[in-house]
Amino acid sequence: MRADFAGVLWALKLGAVTNALLILSLLSAPGAGGEVLASALVLLSVSAFRCVFPNRYRGQVVLHDTVFSSIFWTRVLATFSEVGFIFLLALLLRSSPIDGGGGVAVLSGSMVGLAVVAQGLVWRAILTQRAIWFFYEEICWFLIFVANTLASAVLIVGGAASETNGAMLLDWNLVFGAFYLPWQVFHLRALWREALPGAAPSGPGAKSWREGLRDARRRRARHTDAAAWGGVIGAVWMVAYWAAVIPVWVHQVALVLSASPR
């Protein structure tokens, strides 16, 4: 593993260009509008912003020591973009005329509910600086994509793969789940190891919410070493989430939903 991530972090800025191109593509797409377009544009815009001003909540690690790298404001933006992302995935699942005996509705609804819970957990982690809450947040994301994978499998088995709109994206859901879910197990193990020293309520690193809010708004620790950014797992997460896999996925979902009669 490279000891320094300066090159990775600067190369990540190319993801802002990718996101900008995807935004322009959506704005020019026929039929795009409403909550689908809004949700996609929020995620793509926030992803572009994070590519330019990357940070890591754990330890308030930043590449650029500027107010634009604020943990607090980044998290405010990410709260909306993440809920919007899962809303789009749930809407895609519900757009199929096949309901899987109601199971798809339950699974897609649980995805949105878990995304909301995850936001509360990550905010608690940031405001208390207790890494255990990051661990619990990522469990929510693991469960979200278990539900997304299962619902997609139900739809494909039920014949949704024969439909024109969204058929490719159901396959994409399965492929993503096949790679993401095992990767997330390793991610959770890494977060658990980070959480152990401060797992107790009065353990090292625990803060009052006022201290946590102050640090999230003002404290910035500029680092480029790999360990500060979560190592290889952290690098893969940043590139896939902000610059590559998730932006392209959201773009395609938005195009399909915009073209589908609703």
Buried (B, 14 or more C-beta within 10 A) or exposed (E): EEEEBEEBBEEBBEBBEBBBBBBEBBEEBEEBEEEBBBBBBBBBBBBBBBBBBBBBBBBBBBBBEEEEBBBBBBBEBBBBBBBBBBBBBBBBBBBBEBBBEEBBBBBBBBBBBBBEBBBBBBBBBBBBBBBBBBBBBBBBBBBBBBBBBBBBBBBBEBEBBEBEBBBEBBEBBBEBBEEBEEBBEEBBEBBBEBBEEBBEEEBEBBBEEEBBBBBBBEBBEBBBEBEBBBBBBBBBBBBBBBBBBBBBBBBBBBBBBBBBEE
